[in-house]
Amino acid sequence: MTKTKQSNLYLPQLPKLPDADSDFYTCASRCREEERDIEQTRFSGEHMEEEDFGGLNFDTVLFENCTLIRCRFKGADFKNVLFKNCQLPGCSFAGSWLDRTHFDNCQLVGTDFSQCKISHTSFTDCAMTMANFTESKLEECSIASCDLTESFFANCKFKKLQMDKNQCIGTEFFKTKLKDVDFTTCILEGIRVSTENGELKGAKVNLFQAAELARMLGIVIKE
């Protein structure tokens, strides 16, 4: 996808953060044991697989160049957090709350964001093939220059969602109202909705996309 200039609209406000006084795993374990938040810290170059960080609270944290494969953050809270140049394939954020959290140039293939509350959050230049947002609520969020091929947005609630230059090929919006969502700068092909196609009512598309959607609805367009 084309590189997108970041908007400051949803970026977390991060002061200059010190490096963590230990590795992420040790820091997370200590904070869980002491029942306190992970806050005001920076993690760089971490590499972990299939670790469980569920239920933790993250406040004003930077993850930079980290590789966290199939790690679990279920039910965690993220406030004012930046994931920059991170690899997060197959991770689970299911049931989490993300507020003013930004994913910049991250690999989120197969990442699970189902049943999340996501607000004032942005995804920019991310690989999000088969990412799962089923039954999540996205309020005042931005997704820009991301690959959403075969991602799942079923039974979602969108409020003031901004979509810009995304690749939506085979993306599922089953039972998700797309009213006022502007897809005009996106690639929109083979999206999946219910047989009634009610999800599309009020969506904003360009003429080329309208022709593609018309074919999906069974409408024959004469040359």
Phi and psi in degrees as GROMACS dihedral restraints (atoms count N, CA, C in turn):
[ dihedral_restraints ]
;  ai    aj    ak    al  type     phi  dphi    fc
    3     4     5     6     1   -69.8    20    10
    4     5     6     7     1   135.0    20    10
    6     7     8     9     1   -62.0    20    10
    7     8     9    10     1   133.9    20    10
    9    10    11    12     1  -109.8    20    10
   10    11    12    13     1   135.2    20    10
   12    13    14    15     1   -71.0    20    10
   13    14    15    16     1   128.1    20    10
   15    16    17    18     1   -69.2    20    10
   16    17    18    19     1   140.7    20    10
   18    19    20    21     1   -91.8    20    10
   19    20    21    22     1   145.8    20    10
   21    22    23    24     1   -83.3    20    10
   22    23    24    25     1     0.8    20    10
   24    25    26    27     1   -58.6    20    10
   25    26    27    28     1   -43.5    20    10
   27    28    29    30     1  -117.6    20    10
   28    29    30    31     1    13.9    20    10
   30    31    32    33     1   -73.8    20    10
   31    32    33    34     1   139.4    20    10
   33    34    35    36     1   -66.0    20    10
   34    35    36    37     1   150.1    20    10
   36    37    38    39     1   -95.7    20    10
   37    38    39    40     1    94.7    20    10
   39    40    41    42     1  -105.5    20    10
   40    41    42    43     1   124.9    20    10
   42    43    44    45     1   -73.3    20    10
   43    44    45    46     1   178.1    20    10
   45    46    47    48     1   -68.1    20    10
   46    47    48    49     1   116.9    20    10
   48    49    50    51     1  -101.2    20    10
   49    50    51    52     1   141.1    20    10
   51    52    53    54     1   -75.9    20    10
   52    53    54    55     1   158.1    20    10
   54    55    56    57     1   -65.8    20    10
   55    56    57    58     1   151.6    20    10
   57    58    59    60     1   -60.6    20    10
   58    59    60    61     1   147.1    20    10
   60    61    62    63     1   -77.5    20    10
   61    62    63    64     1     0.3    20    10
   63    64    65    66     1  -157.9    20    10
   64    65    66    67     1   177.5    20    10
   66    67    68    69     1   -69.6    20    10
   67    68    69    70     1   163.4    20    10
   69    70    71    72     1   -59.4    20    10
   70    71    72    73     1   -43.8    20    10
   72    73    74    75     1   -60.1    20    10
   73    74    75    76     1   -46.1    20    10
   75    76    77    78     1   -65.2    20    10
   76    77    78    79     1   -42.5    20    10
   78    79    80    81     1   -62.8    20    10
   79    80    81    82     1   -45.5    20    10
   81    82    83    84     1   -63.0    20    10
   82    83    84    85     1   -41.5    20    10
   84    85    86    87     1   -63.9    20    10
   85    86    87    88     1   -41.7    20    10
   87    88    89    90     1   -67.0    20    10
   88    89    90    91     1   -42.4    20    10
   90    91    92    93     1   -66.5    20    10
   91    92    93    94     1   -35.7    20    10
   93    94    95    96     1   -65.4    20    10
   94    95    96    97     1   -43.6    20    10
   96    97    98    99     1   -65.4    20    10
   97    98    99   100     1   -36.5    20    10
   99   100   101   102     1   -92.1    20    10
  100   101   102   103     1     1.8    20    10
  102   103   104   105     1    53.1    20    10
  103   104   105   106     1    50.6    20    10
  105   106   107   108     1  -132.7    20    10
  106   107   108   109     1   165.1    20    10
  108   109   110   111     1   -76.7    20    10
  109   110   111   112     1   155.1    20    10
  111   112   113   114     1   -90.7    20    10
  112   113   114   115     1   113.3    20    10
  114   115   116   117     1  -145.3    20    10
  115   116   117   118     1   155.8    20    10
  117   118   119   120     1    51.5    20    10
  118   119   120   121     1    52.0    20    10
  120   121   122   123     1  -149.0    20    10
  121   122   123   124     1   168.2    20    10
  123   124   125   126     1  -132.8    20    10
  124   125   126   127     1   133.4    20    10
  126   127   128   129     1  -119.7    20    10
  127   128   129   130     1   131.1    20    10
  129   130   131   132     1  -134.7    20    10
  130   131   132   133     1   133.9    20    10
  132   133   134   135     1    69.7    20    10
  133   134   135   136     1    20.5    20    10
  135   136   137   138     1   -72.9    20    10
  136   137   138   139     1   147.3    20    10
  138   139   140   141     1  -137.9    20    10
  139   140   141   142     1   116.5    20    10
  141   142   143   144     1  -145.3    20    10
  142   143   144   145     1   153.5    20    10
  144   145   146   147     1  -133.4    20    10
  145   146   147   148     1   134.6    20    10
  147   148   149   150     1    54.3    20    10
  148   149   150   151     1    40.1    20    10
  150   151   152   153     1   -97.4    20    10
  151   152   153   154     1   156.4    20    10
  153   154   155   156     1  -108.8    20    10
  154   155   156   157     1   115.4    20    10
  156   157   158   159     1  -119.7    20    10
  157   158   159   160     1    25.5    20    10
  159   160   161   162     1   -61.6    20    10
  160   161   162   163     1   143.5    20    10
  162   163   164   165     1    79.7    20    10
  163   164   165   166     1     0.3    20    10
  165   166   167   168     1   -81.8    20    10
  166   167   168   169     1   159.0    20    10
  168   169   170   171     1  -112.4    20    10
  169   170   171   172     1   129.8    20    10
  171   172   173   174     1  -116.8    20    10
  172   173   174   175     1   124.4    20    10
  174   175   176   177     1  -134.4    20    10
  175   176   177   178     1   115.6    20    10
  177   178   179   180     1    59.5    20    10
  178   179   180   181     1    70.1    20    10
  180   181   182   183     1  -133.3    20    10
  181   182   183   184     1   141.2    20    10
  183   184   185   186     1  -115.1    20    10
  184   185   186   187     1   123.8    20    10
  186   187   188   189     1  -106.6    20    10
  187   188   189   190     1   119.2    20    10
  189   190   191   192     1  -128.9    20    10
  190   191   192   193     1   126.5    20    10
  192   193   194   195     1    55.2    20    10
  193   194   195   196     1    39.4    20    10
  195   196   197   198     1  -100.2    20    10
  196   197   198   199     1   146.6    20    10
  198   199   200   201     1  -118.3    20    10
  199   200   201   202     1   109.5    20    10
  201   202   203   204     1  -124.0    20    10
  202   203   204   205     1   102.5    20    10
  204   205   206   207     1  -100.5    20    10
  205   206   207   208     1   123.5    20    10
  207   208   209   210     1    52.0    20    10
  208   209   210   211     1    35.5    20    10
  210   211   212   213     1   -85.0    20    10
  211   212   213   214     1   156.8    20    10
  213   214   215   216     1  -113.1    20    10
  214   215   216   217     1   123.4    20    10
  216   217   218   219     1  -120.2    20    10
  217   218   219   220     1    30.7    20    10
  219   220   221   222     1   -58.5    20    10
  220   221   222   223     1   132.0    20    10
  222   223   224   225     1    68.8    20    10
  223   224   225   226     1    17.3    20    10
  225   226   227   228     1   -85.6    20    10
  226   227   228   229     1   161.4    20    10
  228   229   230   231     1  -113.9    20    10
  229   230   231   232     1   132.1    20    10
  231   232   233   234     1  -124.2    20    10
  232   233   234   235     1   118.8    20    10
  234   235   236   237     1  -130.9    20    10
  235   236   237   238     1   122.8    20    10
  237   238   239   240     1    60.9    20    10
  238   239   240   241     1    55.9    20    10
  240   241   242   243     1  -123.3    20    10
  241   242   243   244     1   139.5    20    10
  243   244   245   246     1  -121.3    20    10
  244   245   246   247     1   123.3    20    10
  246   247   248   249     1  -102.9    20    10
  247   248   249   250     1   112.2    20    10
  249   250   251   252     1  -120.0    20    10
  250   251   252   253     1   122.0    20    10
  252   253   254   255     1    55.3    20    10
  253   254   255   256     1    45.5    20    10
  255   256   257   258     1  -107.8    20    10
  256   257   258   259     1   150.9    20    10
  258   259   260   261     1  -105.5    20    10
  259   260   261   262     1   115.0    20    10
  261   262   263   264     1  -129.8    20    10
  262   263   264   265     1    41.8    20    10
  264   265   266   267     1   -67.0    20    10
  265   266   267   268     1   134.8    20    10
  267   268   269   270     1    70.2    20    10
  268   269   270   271     1     9.2    20    10
  270   271   272   273     1   -72.7    20    10
  271   272   273   274     1   157.6    20    10
  273   274   275   276     1  -119.3    20    10
  274   275   276   277     1   119.6    20    10
  276   277   278   279     1  -108.7    20    10
  277   278   279   280     1    18.2    20    10
  279   280   281   282     1   -53.2    20    10
  280   281   282   283     1   134.8    20    10
  282   283   284   285     1    72.0    20    10
  283   284   285   286     1    14.7    20    10
  285   286   287   288     1   -92.6    20    10
  286   287   288   289     1   166.9    20    10
  288   289   290   291     1  -114.9    20    10
  289   290   291   292     1   124.0    20    10
  291   292   293   294     1  -120.7    20    10
  292   293   294   295     1   119.4    20    10
  294   295   296   297     1  -129.2    20    10
  295   296   297   298     1   128.0    20    10
  297   298   299   300     1    48.9    20    10
  298   299   300   301     1    52.3    20    10
  300   301   302   303     1  -114.9    20    10
  301   302   303   304     1   137.0    20    10
  303   304   305   306     1  -125.0    20    10
  304   305   306   307     1   131.7    20    10
  306   307   308   309     1  -108.9    20    10
  307   308   309   310     1   110.4    20    10
  309   310   311   312     1  -114.5    20    10
  310   311   312   313     1   117.5    20    10
  312   313   314   315     1    53.8    20    10
  313   314   315   316     1    52.5    20    10
  315   316   317   318     1  -111.0    20    10
  316   317   318   319     1   153.8    20    10
  318   319   320   321     1   -98.5    20    10
  319   320   321   322     1   110.4    20    10
  321   322   323   324     1  -122.3    20    10
  322   323   324   325     1    34.2    20    10
  324   325   326   327     1   -65.4    20    10
  325   326   327   328     1   123.1    20    10
  327   328   329   330     1    70.7    20    10
  328   329   330   331     1    12.9    20    10
  330   331   332   333     1   -74.8    20    10
  331   332   333   334     1   140.9    20    10
  333   334   335   336     1  -101.6    20    10
  334   335   336   337     1   111.7    20    10
  336   337   338   339     1  -113.8    20    10
  337   338   339   340     1    27.4    20    10
  339   340   341   342     1   -69.1    20    10
  340   341   342   343     1   147.6    20    10
  342   343   344   345     1    55.2    20    10
  343   344   345   346     1    35.1    20    10
  345   346   347   348     1   -99.7    20    10
  346   347   348   349     1   155.1    20    10
  348   349   350   351     1  -104.5    20    10
  349   350   351   352     1   116.5    20    10
  351   352   353   354     1  -124.7    20    10
  352   353   354   355     1   118.8    20    10
  354   355   356   357     1  -135.5    20    10
  355   356   357   358     1   144.9    20    10
  357   358   359   360     1    48.9    20    10
  358   359   360   361     1    42.0    20    10
  360   361   362   363     1  -123.5    20    10
  361   362   363   364     1   147.6    20    10
  363   364   365   366     1  -132.8    20    10
  364   365   366   367     1   148.7    20    10
  366   367   368   369     1  -123.2    20    10
  367   368   369   370     1   119.7    20    10
  369   370   371   372     1  -130.1    20    10
  370   371   372   373     1   128.9    20    10
  372   373   374   375     1    54.8    20    10
  373   374   375   376     1    45.8    20    10
  375   376   377   378     1  -111.3    20    10
  376   377   378   379     1   144.1    20    10
  378   379   380   381     1   -87.0    20    10
  379   380   381   382     1   112.0    20    10
  381   382   383   384     1  -126.6    20    10
  382   383   384   385     1    29.4    20    10
  384   385   386   387     1   -56.3    20    10
  385   386   387   388     1   130.8    20    10
  387   388   389   390     1    62.0    20    10
  388   389   390   391     1    18.9    20    10
  390   391   392   393     1   -66.2    20    10
  391   392   393   394     1   148.1    20    10
  393   394   395   396     1  -119.1    20    10
  394   395   396   397     1   113.0    20    10
  396   397   398   399     1  -112.0    20    10
  397   398   399   400     1    19.8    20    10
  399   400   401   402     1   -52.2    20    10
  400   401   402   403     1   131.3    20    10
  402   403   404   405     1    61.2    20    10
  403   404   405   406     1    29.1    20    10
  405   406   407   408     1  -100.5    20    10
  406   407   408   409     1   158.9    20    10
  408   409   410   411     1  -113.1    20    10
  409   410   411   412     1   119.8    20    10
  411   412   413   414     1  -112.2    20    10
  412   413   414   415     1   114.9    20    10
  414   415   416   417     1  -122.6    20    10
  415   416   417   418     1   122.8    20    10
  417   418   419   420     1    52.8    20    10
  418   419   420   421     1    56.1    20    10
  420   421   422   423     1  -117.8    20    10
  421   422   423   424     1   162.1    20    10
  423   424   425   426     1  -131.6    20    10
  424   425   426   427     1   133.6    20    10
  426   427   428   429     1  -125.0    20    10
  427   428   429   430     1   117.8    20    10
  429   430   431   432     1  -137.1    20    10
  430   431   432   433     1   133.1    20    10
  432   433   434   435     1    53.5    20    10
  433   434   435   436     1    43.8    20    10
  435   436   437   438     1  -113.7    20    10
  436   437   438   439     1   150.0    20    10
  438   439   440   441     1   -92.0    20    10
  439   440   441   442     1   106.9    20    10
  441   442   443   444     1  -105.0    20    10
  442   443   444   445     1    24.8    20    10
  444   445   446   447     1   -56.2    20    10
  445   446   447   448     1   125.0    20    10
  447   448   449   450     1    55.6    20    10
  448   449   450   451     1    28.6    20    10
  450   451   452   453     1   -82.0    20    10
  451   452   453   454     1   163.5    20    10
  453   454   455   456     1  -116.9    20    10
  454   455   456   457     1   120.4    20    10
  456   457   458   459     1  -124.5    20    10
  457   458   459   460     1    44.9    20    10
  459   460   461   462     1   -78.1    20    10
  460   461   462   463     1   139.6    20    10
  462   463   464   465     1    53.6    20    10
  463   464   465   466     1    37.2    20    10
  465   466   467   468     1   -92.7    20    10
  466   467   468   469     1   163.4    20    10
  468   469   470   471     1  -121.2    20    10
  469   470   471   472     1   122.1    20    10
  471   472   473   474     1  -108.5    20    10
  472   473   474   475     1   135.4    20    10
  474   475   476   477     1  -136.7    20    10
  475   476   477   478     1   114.3    20    10
  477   478   479   480     1    57.0    20    10
  478   479   480   481     1    46.4    20    10
  480   481   482   483     1   -84.3    20    10
  481   482   483   484     1   128.6    20    10
  483   484   485   486     1  -101.8    20    10
  484   485   486   487     1   127.8    20    10
  486   487   488   489     1  -120.8    20    10
  487   488   489   490     1   124.8    20    10
  489   490   491   492     1  -142.0    20    10
  490   491   492   493     1   119.0    20    10
  492   493   494   495     1    59.1    20    10
  493   494   495   496     1    35.4    20    10
  495   496   497   498     1   -92.4    20    10
  496   497   498   499     1   157.1    20    10
  498   499   500   501     1  -101.3    20    10
  499   500   501   502     1   104.5    20    10
  501   502   503   504     1  -108.8    20    10
  502   503   504   505     1    83.9    20    10
  504   505   506   507     1  -113.7    20    10
  505   506   507   508     1   117.7    20    10
  507   508   509   510     1    66.6    20    10
  508   509   510   511     1    20.1    20    10
  510   511   512   513     1   -74.2    20    10
  511   512   513   514     1   138.2    20    10
  513   514   515   516     1   -98.2    20    10
  514   515   516   517     1   126.5    20    10
  516   517   518   519     1  -122.6    20    10
  517   518   519   520     1    34.9    20    10
  519   520   521   522     1   -57.7    20    10
  520   521   522   523     1   123.5    20    10
  522   523   524   525     1    60.4    20    10
  523   524   525   526     1    28.3    20    10
  525   526   527   528     1  -115.9    20    10
  526   527   528   529     1   119.8    20    10
  528   529   530   531     1   -72.1    20    10
  529   530   531   532     1   126.6    20    10
  531   532   533   534     1  -104.6    20    10
  532   533   534   535     1    15.3    20    10
  534   535   536   537     1   -55.6    20    10
  535   536   537   538     1   129.4    20    10
  537   538   539   540     1    74.6    20    10
  538   539   540   541     1    -0.1    20    10
  540   541   542   543     1   -78.6    20    10
  541   542   543   544     1   125.7    20    10
  543   544   545   546     1   -96.8    20    10
  544   545   546   547     1   109.0    20    10
  546   547   548   549     1  -100.6    20    10
  547   548   549   550     1     8.2    20    10
  549   550   551   552     1   -62.7    20    10
  550   551   552   553     1   -24.6    20    10
  552   553   554   555     1   -97.4    20    10
  553   554   555   556     1     2.0    20    10
  555   556   557   558     1   -97.2    20    10
  556   557   558   559     1   160.0    20    10
  558   559   560   561     1   -86.0    20    10
  559   560   561   562     1   121.4    20    10
  561   562   563   564     1  -127.3    20    10
  562   563   564   565     1    99.4    20    10
  564   565   566   567     1  -138.5    20    10
  565   566   567   568     1   131.1    20    10
  567   568   569   570     1    60.8    20    10
  568   569   570   571     1    32.0    20    10
  570   571   572   573     1   -67.5    20    10
  571   572   573   574     1   155.6    20    10
  573   574   575   576     1  -113.3    20    10
  574   575   576   577     1   125.4    20    10
  576   577   578   579     1  -134.0    20    10
  577   578   579   580     1  -176.8    20    10
  579   580   581   582     1   -72.6    20    10
  580   581   582   583     1   166.8    20    10
  582   583   584   585     1   -63.9    20    10
  583   584   585   586     1   -25.0    20    10
  585   586   587   588     1   -79.7    20    10
  586   587   588   589     1   -17.0    20    10
  588   589   590   591     1    61.7    20    10
  589   590   591   592     1    19.5    20    10
  591   592   593   594     1   -65.0    20    10
  592   593   594   595     1   -20.9    20    10
  594   595   596   597     1   -60.8    20    10
  595   596   597   598     1   -28.5    20    10
  597   598   599   600     1   -79.8    20    10
  598   599   600   601     1   -11.3    20    10
  600   601   602   603     1   -61.8    20    10
  601   602   603   604     1   121.7    20    10
  603   604   605   606     1    87.5    20    10
  604   605   606   607     1    -2.1    20    10
  606   607   608   609     1   -70.3    20    10
  607   608   609   610     1   148.0    20    10
  609   610   611   612     1  -101.3    20    10
  610   611   612   613     1   120.4    20    10
  612   613   614   615     1  -135.2    20    10
  613   614   615   616     1   162.7    20    10
  615   616   617   618     1   -90.2    20    10
  616   617   618   619     1   178.0    20    10
  618   619   620   621     1   -63.0    20    10
  619   620   621   622     1   -40.2    20    10
  621   622   623   624     1   -63.4    20    10
  622   623   624   625     1   -43.7    20    10
  624   625   626   627     1   -66.2    20    10
  625   626   627   628     1   -36.5    20    10
  627   628   629   630     1   -61.7    20    10
  628   629   630   631     1   -38.6    20    10
  630   631   632   633     1   -66.0    20    10
  631   632   633   634     1   -39.7    20    10
  633   634   635   636     1   -63.4    20    10
  634   635   636   637     1   -43.3    20    10
  636   637   638   639     1   -69.2    20    10
  637   638   639   640     1   -34.1    20    10
  639   640   641   642     1   -61.6    20    10
  640   641   642   643     1   -41.6    20    10
  642   643   644   645     1   -63.5    20    10
  643   644   645   646     1   -37.6    20    10
  645   646   647   648     1   -63.8    20    10
  646   647   648   649     1   -32.6    20    10
  648   649   650   651     1   -82.7    20    10
  649   650   651   652     1    -1.3    20    10
  651   652   653   654     1    85.9    20    10
  652   653   654   655     1    12.7    20    10
  654   655   656   657     1   -85.3    20    10
  655   656   657   658     1   130.3    20    10
  657   658   659   660     1   -92.8    20    10
  658   659   660   661     1   121.4    20    10
  660   661   662   663     1  -100.7    20    10
  661   662   663   664     1   117.7    20    10
  663   664   665   666     1   -80.9    20    10
  664   665   666   667     1   136.8    20    10
